[in-house]
Amino acid sequence: MTTSTQTREQLSERLASVPLKPGVYLLRDSGGKLLYVGKAALLRDRLRAYIGNSSGLAPKIRELVLRLADFEFIVTESEQEALLLENSFIKRHQPYYNTRLRDDKTYPYIKIDLREDFPQVYITRRTANDGARYFGPFASAGSVRKTLDLLKRLFPYRSCTKAITGTDDRPCLDYHIKRCVGPCIGAVDRQGYIKVIDEVVMFLEGRTKDVVADLSRQMNEASEALQYERAAALRDRLRAIERVYEGQKVVSLKNDNMDVIAVAFGRNEAWVEIFFIRQGSLIGRDNFIMDGTQDEPEGAILAHFVKQFYDSASYVPPRILVPVPVEDQEVIEGCLAQRRSGPVQISVPERGEKRRLVQMVKENAQHGLENLKAKWAADDDLMQHALTELQEQLNLPRLPRRMECFDVSHIQGTSMVASMVVFEDGKPKRAHYRRFKIKTVPGNDDFASMREVLSRRFKRLQASTPRPAEGGGEGAGALHSPFPSSASGGHASFDTLRTASPLEGEEAAGGHLLDGTQSPGVGQSHIPSPHGGEGALPIPLPPGGEGALPIPSPHGGEGALPIPSPHGGEGALPIPSPPGG
């Protein structure tokens, strides 16, 4: 819905009350939906750009301006405070026109709670200021699990969740294969176990050299004390860590700590690659997808990523290398310096080793985006093949572009509810999911409940632009479920409703198809043969529904499903129940 001239005049009049101070502004459409969140050094000047002449704006912003119907603003003390507040709103509301990290609310972390007597190392998706150490965020659960697998091979910390008393009769398998130091049986006290956890923390911080030095010292001490078995175990751990350390690419002659970030962007998404350099060695890398990047320059995309990523990152390095200058660099550096409790520099190297490093990250980002597009193309081909196969199996005249699936549930006959899930082009359309509370059906009656839900759904479709729909059911009773007809005011836009059993599906005909087009006047509904013979019983379905043959409901004569008789005669057509019905 576009903004009317009257609404734009009202917004222009409100501009006079907007202060010339830093703050955050929120742009909404006529329905109150949040479209965009931004920050500004001078709120009035920034908002004027959205309300005035939009001819010089980028296409994405022009589209935003057309939908703009209302705005709010929050005054802050400084631009840094505005930046933090803006980032908080973006993460919470995920506005469509903002450049944002995809699903950043669910990024996993590694958590180590040092307040525990025998701390564990595990995955969490929530961070808190609780005294625990968090490492991340990681781009996916797969990447964090790979890190945990490596940690478990290198450091013998416990993986169990039971209370440690040191008095257990026997240890678990991890102890016997040297994957745990055995605090449960008292093989090591708390102080010895904490040493293992300290090594895990140092390794995650990138201080691999410190871990190697500490293990070497412990090995020599054990050997001098004639504790040869312990010395041999420490030697094996030391060799494993050294092999990992040798595999870490040395990228600097100095012991620099820095992150290197580059971006490759497509039409409305961007692939961000980040390399983690600790003590001059590349200890890890990760990648993230950013949405809403259409018409955004590279410097703006980098700025959005840096703000959102380091807002929840466990570590902020003193230097961040990027290929181009980022927007609001001074403000962002100030915010990062507060998080780090020390200076942070965002720089664009012009020559030398650091420039080559940035170029390497840039190339990795471009390859990552190309591989992602190739994967999407392959997924689209597979989805197209699946939809075509479904069309053939159900004998549909068009591809089932949109499918709506319904189900009913209850708790031992009470609290009856139903749900609808929607798929468009084979992919979930979660924004269209709905839940229904059953209002008119007493007790446990799945068929009557499904009738009510579908009636409500079709009435809503009738009141708006007709949208294709499909109902589905499972079990032997699916073929006999009494659905509403157009004669009862249920679904004038649909002459028939498809239901499915485990044996066979029936074709929707004489109404709107799953792709939203009008079907031919005559179709066929396939009903399983009572004798299991070849094919199914074809029954013509004229669009008018005249001469419909009522099939009795399992619960009574009312609400029978009208199916046109092949001969136009009266009386019910007996349809056998499937096996087990």
Buried (B, 14 or more C-beta within 10 A) or exposed (E): EEBEEEBBEBBEEBBEEBEEBBBBBBBBBBEEEBBBBBBBBBBBEBBBBBBBEBEEBEEBBEBBBEBBBBBEBBEBEBBBBBBBBBBEBBBEBBBBBBBBBBEBEEBBBBBBBEEEEBBBBEBBBEBEEEEBBBBBBBBBEEBBEEBBEEBBEBBBBBBBEEEBEBEBEEBBEBBEEEBBBBBBBEBBEBEEBBBBBBBBBBBBBBBBBBBBEBBBEBBEEBBEEEBEEBBEBBBEBBEBBBEBBEEBEEBBEEEBBBBBBBBBBBEBBBBBBBBBBBBBBBBBBBBBBBBBBBBBEBBBBBBBBBBBBBBBBBBBBBBBBBBEEBBBBEBBBBBBBEBBEEEBBBBBBEEEEBBEBBBBBBEBBBEBBEEBEEEEEEEEEEEEEEBEEBBEEBBBBBBBBBBBBBBBEBEEEEEBBBBBBBBBBBEEBEEBEBEBEBEEBEEBBBBBBBBBBBBBBBBEBBEEEBBBBBBBBEEBBBBBBBBBBBEEEBBBBBBBBBBBBEEBBBBBBBBBBBBEEEBEEEBBBBBBEEEEEEEBBEBBBBBEBEBBBBBBBBEEEEBBBBBBBEEEEEEEBEBEBBEEE
